């Protein structure tokens, strides 16, 4: 599956904005991403295995709110991060 990553997460992927990962669920996919790019998952998921509040995950064009969301071959996953500052 294609995973598109927000710019703040690209330091984990050697600046690549698009990577490939596999998984039957979003949780599986995030574990595969972390296997390939250590530390990336922790920037998306907190210590209680919840999606961090400033991160939004989309499968195709639909926002998902659970790591149990099923994935299918050909799905495109977008990881979007909110930025703050002034």
C-alpha positions in Angstrom: 0.0 0.0 0.0 1.1 3.5 -0.6 1.5 5.7 2.5 1.8 9.5 2.1 3.5 11.1 5.1 3.3 14.7 6.3 6.5 16.7 6.1 7.2 16.7 9.9 7.5 12.9 9.8 9.8 12.7 6.8 13.0 12.9 8.9 12.2 9.2 9.8 12.1 8.2 6.1 15.2 10.0 4.8 12.9 12.8 3.5 10.7 10.4 1.5 7.0 11.6 1.5 5.7 8.4 -0.1 6.6 5.0 1.2 5.2 1.4 0.9 3.9 -0.6 3.8 1.7 -3.7 4.3 -0.9 -4.7 6.8 -4.4 -6.1 7.1 -5.4 -3.3 9.5 -4.1 0.2 10.2 -2.3 -1.1 13.3 -0.5 -3.8 11.2 0.5 -1.2 8.7 1.9 1.1 11.4 4.0 -1.8 12.8 5.3 -2.4 9.3 6.2 1.3 9.0 8.0 1.2 12.3 9.9 -1.9 11.3 11.1 -0.1 8.2 11.5 3.3 9.8 12.2 2.9 13.6 10.5 5.6 15.7 7.9 6.6 13.2 5.0 4.8 14.8 5.6 6.6 18.1 5.1 9.9 16.4 1.7 8.8 15.2 0.5 6.6 18.1 0.8 7.3 21.9 1.8 5.0 24.7 -1.9 3.8 25.1 -2.0 2.8 21.4 -4.2 5.8 20.5 -3.8 8.0 17.5 -2.2 11.2 18.8 -4.6 14.2 18.9 -2.6 16.3 16.4 -2.5 13.4 13.8 -5.2 12.5 11.3 -5.2 9.2 9.4 -7.0 8.7 6.2 -7.6 5.5 4.2 -8.2 6.7 0.7 -10.3 9.8 1.4 -12.0 8.7 4.6 -10.7 9.7 8.0 -10.3 6.7 10.3 -10.4 6.9 14.1 -9.4 3.4 15.0 -6.3 1.3 14.5 -8.6 -1.7 13.8 -9.6 -0.1 10.5 -9.3 -2.8 7.8 -7.1 -2.2 4.8 -7.3 -3.7 1.3 -4.8 -4.0 -1.5 -4.6 -0.7 -3.3 -5.6 1.5 -0.4 -3.8 4.7 0.0 -3.0 5.9 3.5 -2.4 9.6 4.3 -0.8 10.6 7.6 -1.5 14.3 8.3 -0.1 16.3 11.2 -1.4 19.6 12.6 1.3 22.2 13.3 1.2 24.8 15.9 3.3 27.9 16.6 3.2 31.5 16.0 
